[in-house]
Amino acid sequence: MNLAVISFALGVLFLQTRAALPSSAILLVAALALMLPALRWRGPVVRLALLLGCFLIGVAWAGWRAEWRLADQLGSAWEGQDVEVVGVVSGLPQDFDRGVRFEFAIEQRLTPGAVVPSRVQLAWYHGKQAVPAVAPGQRWQFTVRLKRPHGGANPGGFDYEAWLLERGIRATGYVRPGAATRVDDFVWRPATVVQALRATVRQNFARLLPAEHYPWQGILTALAVGDQKAVDSDLWVVFNRTGTIHLMSISGLHVTLVAGLVGGLVGFGWRRVPALALRCPAQRAALAGAVLAAFAYALLAGFGVPAQRTLYMLLVAAAALGSGRVVAPSRILVLALLLVLIVDPWSPLAPGFWLSFGAVAALLYIGSAVLGTGDGWRQRLRGWGLVQWAATLASLPVLMLVFQQFPLVSPLANALAVPVISFIVTPLALLAALLPWAPLMLLAHGILDALMAFLFWCAAWPVWQAPAAPPWVAVGAAAGVALCLLPRAVPGKWLGLVLMVPAVFWPAQLPPPDEAWIDVLDVGQGQAVVIRTQAHAMVYDPGPRYNADADAGQRVLVPYLRWLGVRRLDKVLVTHGDADHAGGLASLLAALPAERLLSSMAELEGGLCAAGQGWHWDGVDFRILHPAPQAYLQTTRRNSLSCVLAVDAGGRRMLLTGDIEAVDEIAMVERDAAALRADLLLVPHHGARGSSTPAFVEAVGAGEVIYSVGYRNRFGHPRADVVDRYAATQARQWRTDRDGALRIRMAPAGMTIDATRRQAARYWHGR
């Protein structure tokens, strides 16, 4: 049975890597044809056919679920159109600097003919008047403007579209200014009652522990109700660098802890009431109490995916133990895996899926007999150390594959943080959620304050980083972990370390001499470019700022550089001060050292860019073409001072232009039209109407042009007349909103451009 479930799981995983959905009906027929012989015959060939049939059933199941969910979509003709709807606020609304964001379950489409999905995510922005109070369970009637799920597509980056699909959110948008009517103050449904309770708990924490005086209030809120947005973004960096990020959100560990605590209390009390013990064994009562407690906590925490996975695992374990039969732990694990994939076939897309199942599998693998069950303190300490060792090793392949880093201090940080968070802070936070008493919250905050001082100290330790390795390296590392966790007397354990070496020391892929590798990242409405030569790396614009707590440097650029294996930058060039080009600078410089900063902004440290500047790296020439030195005395327009960079490699040239406008293009043509000639052009000002003049387009003469633009951006970039102008030159046109990140290779053998959304296409992209 174990192999059958694993085959099913591989089928589900296979489907999530496809660019298009296969026919589920055909797959089921093929699976049945393969599995029917097993009813009469036995043998290795029949068993292999049975496993292949289970694989096809996994593909068919995941495909059918995907078809069903994708069918609930926003009609393409209704993107960007005003639609009047009635619905209920679901989930916890999240305040941000410009308004409030919330999930909305649509009940009625009042606009005739509107094709709108049943569940959307909306933002309600402050206008002339402040946004009214939005709370879970309220029924509203207002006009919305929606677009299909869309997120940045960058190699190794977070897939926002997959995240929305897993949660059943099939469109995003915003509430239009104008009439909005709150139809009902509260709609009584089980889901809305739970969300209202979560909102009440969050309000109690905010009221009794004001954030301006109690900096860890957000962590306590996250531990109680799973509101991770309550945690300051800077703190996630600390948790990431110490390997404790799993403790600061509702994880399987917390759900298991609550289930074990409540189950133990129920069993303790049940045994002491003879009438109850005679009617139902205390062990079964304890199991029922544990499952109910886990379910209640998962609901309070928002029923997030990690909590769901743990709940399903506990359900399987409780059913196995309650049956009175002896069930192998490995059987419980694979049954839990089966249940998780049936309920949520998209769960393998989340790193938490692999971390949680990997950690549990590692603990089962080393055997329960050695996990600190001895009587003496030495045996218990040894068992605790073995648990930490197993969990750390099991997480290493996933962390290196997904995040390209491993905190060296993680075992030490977790040795203290796990018991403090799990056995002290989380129980106190939950007790305070049930009984909002200030002393309870203050006690939890005080203990957390001491722990945070320790974690800040740990965060200063180095973090091991390595570039992204191929998936087969992670598989080999997982086999190495299995070898390392074998009993001490087993020979050949050292081979496990050999298998883990590639994941830890995977080398960065570097351009050969005379080549330049240029990546135009998909950062939405903004610009971020990474340029690498054999021994150097630079960033041309660090991307936009999204809101007060997030920017492209933090969310896109730094993770991408880590994925490449870039640990330092030789140069950062910021074209000008607009937020869509310079918004990610602070996050970038905080994460990676930069030898030199160049910009058109006098307020920044470093030099000013000016025409005539240049440098030479590894056979590649870089030259600044704009602005002229005297321009800083003639204008203060940010766009007009954009730094224009020409990159020459392998007999090819790329021109990167920032946000220059028509007057600047004309000045450049008049100054030196020949210097503008290029094979590839990063189109000025995202294709705005006030740029890409005919004279400039003709002078550049690029055969390839790239627009760095956001999906359905409010500026309408690139403008239709600009697109037509480049089309008239027969240039091939690329767009980051349509093609994702673009990876350019300029070499003596030629120039290639690869689009992420074409190379790593998935069936949910654009749907």
C-alpha positions in Angstrom: 0.0 0.0 0.0 2.8 2.4 0.8 4.2 2.2 -2.7 0.7 2.7 -4.2 0.2 5.9 -2.2 3.7 7.1 -3.2 2.8 6.5 -6.8 -0.4 8.4 -6.5 1.6 11.3 -4.9 4.1 11.3 -7.7 1.2 11.6 -10.2 -0.2 14.6 -8.3 3.2 16.2 -8.3 3.7 15.4 -12.0 0.4 17.2 -12.9 1.6 20.4 -11.0 4.6 20.7 -13.3 2.5 20.6 -16.6 1.8 23.5 -18.9 -1.6 22.2 -19.9 -4.2 19.9 -18.3 -4.6 16.4 -19.8 -7.9 14.6 -20.2 -8.8 13.1 -16.8 -11.3 10.7 -18.3 -8.7 9.2 -20.7 -6.2 8.9 -17.8 -8.8 7.1 -15.6 -9.6 4.6 -18.4 -5.8 3.9 -18.9 -5.4 3.5 -15.1 -8.2 1.0 -14.9 -6.8 -1.0 -17.9 -3.5 -1.2 -16.1 -5.0 -2.2 -12.8 -7.6 -4.8 -13.8 -5.1 -7.6 -14.4 -4.2 -7.4 -10.7 -7.6 -8.9 -9.9 -6.5 -12.3 -11.4 -2.8 -12.4 -11.7 0.3 -11.7 -9.6 3.9 -11.0 -10.4 6.3 -8.2 -10.7 5.0 -7.0 -14.1 1.4 -6.8 -12.7 2.7 -5.0 -9.6 4.5 -2.5 -11.8 1.3 -2.0 -13.9 -0.6 -1.5 -10.6 1.8 1.2 -9.5 1.6 2.9 -12.9 -2.2 2.9 -12.6 -2.0 4.6 -9.2 0.3 7.2 -10.8 -2.2 7.9 -13.5 -5.0 8.1 -11.0 -3.0 10.8 -9.1 -2.6 12.7 -12.4 -6.3 12.4 -13.2 -7.4 13.4 -9.7 -5.2 16.5 -9.6 -6.2 17.4 -13.2 -9.9 17.1 -12.4 -9.6 19.2 -9.3 -7.7 21.8 -11.4 -10.4 21.8 -14.1 -13.1 22.3 -11.5 -11.3 25.2 -9.8 -10.2 26.9 -13.0 -13.8 26.8 -14.3 -14.7 29.4 -11.7 -12.9 32.3 -13.5 -13.2 35.9 -14.4 -14.4 36.3 -18.0 -11.6 37.9 -20.1 -14.1 40.5 -21.4 -14.8 41.6 -17.8 -11.2 42.3 -16.8 -10.9 46.0 -15.9 -14.7 46.5 -16.2 -16.9 47.9 -13.5 -19.1 45.1 -12.0 -21.6 45.6 -9.2 -21.7 42.7 -6.8 -23.1 41.7 -3.4 -21.1 39.4 -1.1 -19.6 38.7 2.3 -16.3 39.6 3.7 -14.4 36.4 4.4 -11.0 36.0 6.2 -9.3 38.7 8.3 -9.1 42.1 6.6 -5.6 43.5 6.5 -4.9 47.2 6.9 -2.1 48.7 4.8 -0.8 52.2 4.3 -3.4 53.1 1.5 -6.4 51.2 2.7 -7.6 47.7 3.6 -7.3 44.4 1.8 -9.7 41.5 2.3 -11.1 38.3 0.7 -14.7 38.6 -0.6 -17.2 35.8 -1.3 -19.5 37.0 -4.1 -23.1 36.0 -3.8 -24.8 38.1 -6.5 -23.6 39.7 -9.8 -25.9 42.7 -10.3 -24.3 43.8 -13.5 -26.1 41.9 -16.3 -24.1 39.2 -18.0 -21.1 39.6 -15.7 -18.8 36.5 -15.5 -17.2 36.9 -12.1 -15.7 34.1 -9.9 -17.2 33.3 -6.5 -14.2 34.2 -4.4 -11.9 37.3 -5.0 -9.4 39.3 -3.2 -10.1 43.1 -3.0 -8.3 46.2 -1.9 -10.3 49.2 -0.8 -8.2 52.4 -1.1 -8.6 55.6 0.9 -9.8 58.4 -1.3 -11.4 61.7 -0.4 -12.9 59.8 2.5 -11.5 57.1 4.7 -12.4 53.5 4.0 -15.3 52.4 6.3 -14.6 49.7 8.9 -14.5 46.3 7.2 -15.0 43.2 9.4 -15.5 39.5 8.7 -19.1 38.5 8.1 -20.3 41.9 6.8 -22.4 41.8 3.6 -21.6 44.6 1.2 -22.9 45.9 -2.1 -20.4 47.9 -4.2 -18.8 48.2 -7.6 -15.5 46.4 -8.1 -12.9 46.3 -10.9 -11.2 42.9 -11.3 -8.4 41.2 -13.1 -7.3 37.6 -13.4 -4.8 36.2 -11.0 -1.3 37.4 -12.0 2.0 37.6 -10.3 5.7 38.0 -11.1 7.3 35.1 -13.0 11.0 34.9 -12.1 13.3 31.8 -11.9 13.3 30.4 -8.4 10.7 33.0 -7.3 7.4 32.8 -5.4 4.5 31.8 -7.7 1.7 34.1 -6.5 -0.7 32.7 -9.1 -0.3 29.2 -7.7 -0.8 30.5 -4.2 -4.1 32.1 -5.2 -5.2 29.0 -7.0 -4.6 26.8 -3.9 -6.7 29.1 -1.8 -9.5 29.3 -4.4 -9.1 33.0 -5.0 -9.8 33.4 -8.7 -9.5 37.2 -9.2 -8.0 40.2 -7.6 -9.1 43.8 -7.8 -10.3 46.8 -5.9 -13.5 48.6 -4.8 -14.4 51.5 -7.0 -15.0 54.9 -5.4 -18.6 55.8 -5.1 -21.7 54.3 -3.5 -21.0 51.4 -1.2 -23.8 49.9 1.0 -23.3 47.7 4.0 -26.3 45.4 3.5 -25.9 43.4 6.7 -23.7 43.9 9.7 -23.1 40.2 10.1 -24.1 37.1 8.2 -24.4 34.1 10.5 -22.5 31.2 9.0 -20.0 28.8 10.7 -17.1 30.3 8.6 -18.0 33.9 9.4 -18.4 33.2 13.1 -14.9 31.7 13.2 -13.5 34.7 11.3 -15.3 37.1 13.6 -13.8 35.3 16.6 -10.3 35.6 15.0 -10.9 39.4 14.5 -12.0 39.8 18.1 -8.9 38.0 19.4 -6.7 40.2 17.2 -8.4 43.4 18.5 -7.9 42.2 22.1 -4.2 41.8 21.6 -3.9 45.2 19.8 -5.9 46.9 22.6 -4.1 45.3 25.6 -0.6 45.3 24.0 -0.3 48.5 21.9 2.3 47.8 19.2 4.2 51.1 19.9 5.0 49.8 23.5 5.1 46.1 22.9 7.0 45.3 19.8 6.3 41.5 19.8 2.5 41.9 20.0 2.3 40.9 16.3 4.1 37.6 17.0 1.6 36.7 19.8 -1.3 37.5 17.5 0.2 35.3 14.8 0.7 32.4 17.2 -2.9 32.8 18.4 -4.9 33.3 15.2 -2.4 32.8 12.4 -2.3 36.4 11.3 1.2 36.5 9.9 0.7 40.0 8.5 0.7 41.2 12.1 4.5 40.5 12.3 6.8 43.3 11.2 8.5 42.4 7.9 12.0 43.1 9.4 11.4 40.3 12.0 10.9 37.7 9.3 14.5 38.4 8.2 15.6 37.5 11.8 13.5 34.3 11.8 14.8 33.3 8.4 18.5 33.8 9.4 18.0 31.7 12.6 15.9 28.9 11.0 13.0 29.6 13.4 10.5 30.9 10.8 8.4 27.8 11.3 7.8 28.7 14.9 6.4 32.1 14.3 3.4 31.0 12.4 0.8 28.4 12.9 2.7 25.3 12.0 2.2 21.6 12.5 4.3 21.7 15.6 1.8 24.1 17.3 -1.3 22.1 16.2 0.3 18.9 17.5 1.2 20.6 20.8 -2.3 21.8 21.4 -3.7 18.4 20.4 -1.3 16.6 22.8 -2.0 19.0 25.6 -5.8 18.8 25.4 -5.7 15.0 24.7 -3.6 14.5 27.8 -5.9 16.6 30.0 -9.0 14.8 28.7 -7.4 11.4 29.3 -6.2 12.4 32.8 -9.7 13.6 33.8 -11.6 10.7 32.0 -9.7 8.0 34.0 -10.8 9.6 37.2 -14.5 9.3 36.5 -15.4 5.6 36.6 -18.7 6.0 34.8 -17.0 7.6 31.8 -14.1 5.2 31.8 -16.5 2.2 31.7 -18.6 3.7 28.9 -15.6 4.6 26.7 -11.9 3.9 27.2 -9.8 6.9 28.3 -7.4 6.4 25.4 -10.2 6.9 22.9 -11.6 9.9 24.7 -8.2 11.4 24.8 -7.8 10.8 21.0 -11.2 12.4 20.4 -10.3 15.4 22.6 -7.0 15.8 20.8 -8.6 15.8 17.3 -11.3 18.2 18.3 -8.7 20.5 19.9 -6.5 20.4 16.8 -9.6 21.1 14.6 -10.6 24.1 16.8 -7.1 25.5 16.8 -6.8 25.1 13.0 -10.0 27.0 12.6 -8.9 29.8 14.9 -5.7 30.0 13.0 -7.5 30.6 9.8 -7.4 26.9 8.6 -4.2 27.6 6.7 -2.5 25.0 4.6 0.2 24.0 7.2 -2.5 23.6 9.9 -4.7 21.6 7.6 -1.9 19.2 6.8 -1.2 18.5 10.4 -4.9 18.1 11.2 -5.2 15.5 8.5 -2.2 13.7 9.8 -3.6 13.6 13.3 -7.0 12.4 12.0 -5.3 9.4 10.3 -3.1 8.7 13.4 -6.2 8.9 15.7 -8.2 6.6 13.4 -5.4 4.1 13.4 -4.9 4.1 17.1 -8.6 4.2 17.8 -9.2 1.1 15.7 -7.3 -1.0 18.2 -5.1 -2.5 15.5 -1.3 -2.2 15.4 -0.5 0.1 12.5 3.1 0.8 11.5 4.0 4.5 11.8 5.1 4.5 8.1 1.6 3.4 7.2 0.1 6.3 9.2 2.4 8.7 7.4 1.5 7.6 3.9 -2.2 7.5 4.7 -1.9 11.1 6.0 -0.1 11.9 2.7 -2.9 10.4 0.7 -5.5 12.4 2.6 -3.6 15.7 2.3 -3.3 15.2 -1.5 -6.9 14.3 -1.9 -8.1 17.4 -0.1 -5.4 19.7 -1.4 -3.6 18.4 -4.6 -1.7 21.8 -4.8 0.1 21.3 -1.4 3.3 19.9 -3.0 3.9 23.4 -4.5 4.6 24.7 -0.9 8.0 24.2 0.8 6.1 23.6 4.0 4.7 20.4 2.6 8.2 19.0 2.1 9.5 20.3 5.4 6.7 18.9 7.5 6.5 15.5 5.9 10.3 15.3 5.7 10.7 16.1 9.4 8.1 13.6 10.4 9.5 10.9 8.1 13.0 11.6 9.6 11.8 11.2 13.2 10.0 7.9 12.3 13.1 6.8 10.4 15.4 7.1 13.4 12.9 5.1 15.5 10.8 6.0 18.5 12.8 3.9 20.8 15.7 6.3 20.9 13.7 9.6 21.2 14.5 10.4 24.8 12.4 7.7 26.4 15.1 6.7 28.9 14.8 7.4 32.6 17.9 9.5 33.2 18.5 13.1 32.2 21.4 12.0 30.0 19.2 9.8 28.0 16.6 12.4 27.6 19.1 15.0 26.6 20.6 12.6 24.1 17.1 12.0 22.7 16.4 15.7 22.4 19.7 16.2 20.6 18.9 13.4 18.2 15.5 14.9 17.4 17.2 18.2 16.6 19.8 16.5 14.5 17.3 14.5 12.5 15.0 17.5 11.9 17.9 19.7 10.9 19.3 17.2 8.5 15.9 16.4 7.0 15.2 20.1 6.3 18.6 20.8 4.7 17.9 19.5 1.2 14.6 21.4 1.0 16.1 24.6 2.3 19.0 24.5 -0.1 16.7 23.6 -3.1 14.0 26.2 -2.4 15.7 29.0 -0.4 19.4 28.4 -1.4 20.5 29.0 2.2 20.8 27.2 5.5 21.3 29.0 8.8 24.3 27.5 10.5 23.0 28.7 13.9 19.6 26.9 13.3 20.3 23.9 15.7 21.3 26.2 18.5 18.5 28.7 17.9 15.8 26.0 17.7 17.2 24.2 20.8 16.0 27.1 22.9 13.2 28.6 20.7 11.3 25.3 20.2 10.6 24.6 23.8 10.1 28.3 24.7 7.6 29.0 21.9 5.9 25.6 21.9 5.5 24.9 25.6 5.4 28.4 27.1 4.6 31.3 24.7 2.1 29.6 22.5 0.0 28.1 25.4 0.0 31.6 27.1 -1.0 33.3 23.8 -3.9 30.8 23.3 -5.0 31.2 26.9 -4.9 34.9 26.5 -7.0 34.5 23.3 -9.7 32.7 25.4 -9.3 34.9 28.5 -8.1 38.4 27.3 -6.4 39.3 30.6 -3.6 41.7 30.4 -1.2 39.9 32.9 -1.3 36.8 30.7 -0.4 38.8 27.7 2.3 40.7 29.5 3.8 37.4 30.8 3.9 35.9 27.3 5.4 39.2 25.9 8.0 39.3 28.6 9.2 35.7 27.9 9.2 36.4 24.2 11.2 39.6 24.8 14.0 37.5 26.3 13.9 35.0 23.5 14.0 37.7 20.9 17.2 39.1 22.4 18.7 35.7 21.9 17.4 35.3 18.4 18.8 38.8 17.4 22.2 37.6 18.7 21.9 34.4 16.6 20.8 36.3 13.5 24.3 37.9 13.4 25.8 34.5 12.7 26.6 33.6 9.1 24.2 31.9 6.9 25.4 29.2 4.4 24.4 30.0 0.9 24.8 28.1 -2.4 23.2 28.7 -5.8 20.1 26.8 -6.8 21.0 23.2 -7.7 19.0 20.8 -10.0 16.2 18.8 -8.4 18.3 15.6 -8.7 20.8 17.1 -6.3 18.1 17.5 -3.7 17.0 13.9 -4.2 20.6 12.7 -3.7 20.9 14.9 -0.6 17.7 13.3 0.8 19.3 9.8 0.2 22.3 11.1 2.0 20.2 12.2 5.0 18.7 8.7 5.1 22.2 7.2 5.3 23.4 9.6 8.0 20.4 8.8 10.2 21.1 5.1 10.2 22.1 3.4 13.5 25.6 4.1 14.6 26.8 0.5 13.9 25.8 0.5 10.3 28.9 0.7 8.0 29.1 3.2 5.2 27.2 6.1 6.9 29.9 8.4 5.7 28.6 8.0 2.1 25.6 10.1 3.3 27.8 13.1 3.7 29.2 12.6 0.3 25.7 12.6 -1.2 24.9 15.8 0.6 28.0 17.7 -0.6 26.6 18.8 -4.0 23.5 20.4 -2.4 25.7 22.4 0.0 28.6 23.3 -2.3 26.8 23.5 -5.7 28.9 26.0 -7.8 27.4 29.1 -9.3 27.0 29.1 -13.1 29.2 32.0 -14.5 29.4 33.5 -17.9 32.5 32.7 -20.0 34.8 35.6 -20.9 33.5 38.1 -23.4 29.9 37.2 -22.5 27.3 39.2 -20.6 24.2 37.6 -19.0 21.4 40.1 -18.5 18.2 39.3 -16.7 15.2 41.7 -16.9 13.1 40.7 -13.9 9.4 40.6 -13.7 8.7 43.1 -10.9 5.4 44.5 -12.0 5.2 48.2 -13.0 8.8 49.1 -12.5 12.3 48.0 -13.5 15.0 45.7 -12.2 17.9 44.3 -14.2 20.8 42.0 -13.2 23.9 42.1 -15.3 26.7 39.5 -14.9 30.1 38.9 -16.5 32.5 36.2 -15.6 33.8 37.8 -12.3 31.4 40.7 -11.8 27.8 41.4 -11.1 25.7 44.6 -11.1 22.1 45.7 -10.7 20.6 48.3 -13.0 17.6 49.6 -11.0 16.5 47.7 -7.9 12.8 47.7 -8.8 9.6 49.4 -7.4 8.3 49.8 -3.9 5.0 48.0 -3.5 3.8 49.4 -0.2 5.1 50.6 3.1 6.2 47.1 4.1 7.3 45.5 0.8 9.4 46.3 -2.3 10.9 44.5 -5.2 14.4 44.4 -3.6 13.1 42.3 -0.7 10.6 40.2 -2.6 12.2 39.6 -6.0 15.7 40.9 -6.5 17.5 39.6 -3.3 15.9 36.1 -3.6 16.9 36.0 -7.3 20.5 37.0 -6.6 20.6 34.3 -3.9 19.2 31.8 -6.4 22.0 32.7 -8.8 24.7 32.5 -6.1 25.6 36.2 -6.1 26.9 37.2 -2.7 28.2 40.7 -3.5 27.7 43.3 -6.1 30.4 45.3 -7.9 28.0 48.1 -8.8 24.4 49.3 -8.3 23.2 51.8 -10.8 19.9 53.6 -10.0 18.7 55.4 -13.0 16.6 58.0 -11.2 14.6 58.6 -8.0 11.1 57.4 -9.0 9.7 54.8 -6.7 9.2 52.3 -9.5 12.9 52.2 -10.2 14.5 53.0 -6.9 12.0 51.6 -4.4 13.9 48.4 -3.7 17.3 50.1 -3.1 17.3 50.0 0.7 16.4 46.3 0.9 19.0 45.4 -1.7 21.8 47.2 0.0 20.8 45.8 3.4 21.0 42.3 2.1 24.1 42.4 -0.2 27.3 44.6 0.0 27.8 46.8 -3.1 31.3 48.1 -3.9 30.0 51.2 -5.7 26.7 53.0 -6.0 26.0 55.1 -9.1 22.9 57.2 -9.7 21.4 60.4 -10.9 20.4 61.3 -7.3 22.7 63.7 -5.5 21.2 62.7 -2.2 22.5 59.2 -2.4 26.1 58.3 -1.4 28.3 57.4 -4.4 28.8 59.1 -7.7 26.5 60.7 -10.3 26.2 59.0 -13.6 27.2 61.1 -16.6 27.8 60.5 -20.3 31.3 59.5 -21.1 31.7 57.3 -18.0 32.6 53.6 -18.7 34.3 50.5 -17.4 35.5 47.1 -18.8 34.8 43.8 -17.1 35.9 40.4 -18.4 35.8 41.4 -22.1 32.5 43.3 -21.7 32.3 47.1 -22.2 29.9 49.3 -20.2 29.3 52.9 -21.2 27.0 55.7 -19.8 25.4 57.6 -22.7 23.1 60.0 -20.7 22.7 62.4 -19.0 25.3 64.9 -20.1 27.3 66.3 -17.2 25.8 69.8 -17.6 22.2 68.3 -17.4 22.4 68.4 -13.6 22.5 72.1 -13.8 19.8 72.5 -16.4 16.9 70.4 -15.1 15.6 68.8 -12.0 13.2 66.4 -13.9 13.9 62.9 -12.6 13.0 61.2 -15.9 15.3 63.4 -17.9 18.3 62.6 -15.6 17.8 58.8 -16.1 21.1 57.0 -16.5 21.3 55.3 -19.9 23.7 52.4 -20.1 25.1 50.6 -23.2 26.5 47.0 -22.7 28.7 45.6 -25.4 29.5 41.9 -25.4 30.4 39.4 -28.0 29.8 41.9 -30.8 26.3 42.6 -29.6 24.9 45.6 -27.8 22.0 46.2 -25.4 20.8 49.7 -24.5 19.1 50.2 -21.1 17.3 53.6 -21.0 15.5 54.2 -17.7 12.6 56.7 -18.1 14.1 59.1 -20.6 11.5 61.1 -22.5 11.2 62.6 -26.0 13.4 65.6 -25.3 16.2 63.5 -23.9 16.0 61.1 -26.9 16.3 63.9 -29.3 19.3 65.3 -27.4 21.0 61.9 -27.5 20.3 61.5 -31.2 21.8 64.9 -31.9 24.8 64.3 -29.7 25.8 60.9 -31.1 23.3 58.9 -33.0 25.8 56.2 -33.9 26.4 55.4 -30.2 22.7 54.5 -29.8 22.8 51.6 -32.3 21.9 48.4 -30.5 20.7 44.9 -31.1 18.4 44.9 -28.0 16.6 47.8 -26.4 15.0 48.1 -23.0 12.3 50.4 -24.1 12.3 53.9 -22.5 9.7 54.7 -19.8 8.0 51.3 -20.1 6.6 52.3 -23.5 5.0 55.5 -22.4 3.5 57.8 -25.1 6.1 60.6 -24.4 9.0 58.5 -25.4 10.3 56.2 -28.2 10.2 59.0 -30.7 10.6 57.9 -34.4 14.1 59.4 -34.6 15.2 57.5 -31.5 13.6 54.2 -32.7 15.4 54.6 -36.1 18.7 55.5 -34.5 18.7 52.5 -32.2 17.4 50.1 -34.9 17.0 47.2 -32.4 15.8 43.8 -33.6 14.6 42.9 -30.1 12.8 45.2 -27.7 11.7 44.7 -24.1 9.0 46.4 -22.1 9.3 46.2 -18.3 5.6 46.6 -17.4 3.0 45.5 -14.9 0.0 43.4 -15.8 -2.9 45.7 -16.7 -1.1 48.7 -15.2 -3.0 51.9 -14.7 -0.8 53.9 -17.1 -1.7 51.7 -20.1 2.0 50.9 -20.7 3.1 50.1 -23.3 1.0 52.5 -25.4 -0.5 51.2 -28.6 1.2 53.8 -30.8 4.6 52.9 -29.3 4.0 49.2 -29.9 3.1 50.0 -33.5 6.2 52.1 -33.9 8.5 49.3 -33.0 6.4 46.8 -35.0 6.9 48.8 -38.1 10.7 48.2 -37.7 10.1 44.4 -37.6 11.5 44.2 -34.1 10.5 41.3 -32.0 8.7 42.6 -28.9 8.9 41.1 -25.4 6.9 42.1 -22.3 7.6 41.1 -18.7 3.9 41.0 -17.9 3.3 38.5 -20.6 6.6 36.6 -20.8 7.9 36.9 -17.2 11.5 37.5 -16.5 13.7 37.6 -19.6 17.2 36.1 -19.6 19.5 37.4 -22.2 22.8 35.9 -23.3 25.1 38.0 -25.4 28.0 36.0 -26.7 30.3 35.9 -29.7 28.2 33.0 -31.0 25.1 35.1 -31.0 22.4 36.5 -28.7 19.6 34.4 -27.1 16.5 35.5 -25.1 14.6 33.1 -22.9 11.2 33.9 -21.4 10.3 32.4 -18.0 6.7 31.9 -18.7 7.6 29.9 -21.8 10.4 27.8 -20.3 8.5 27.1 -17.0 4.9 27.3 -18.2 2.2 26.0 -15.8 -1.4 25.3 -16.5 -2.6 28.0 -14.1 -0.6 30.9 -15.6 -2.8 33.6 -16.9 -6.0 31.8 -15.8 
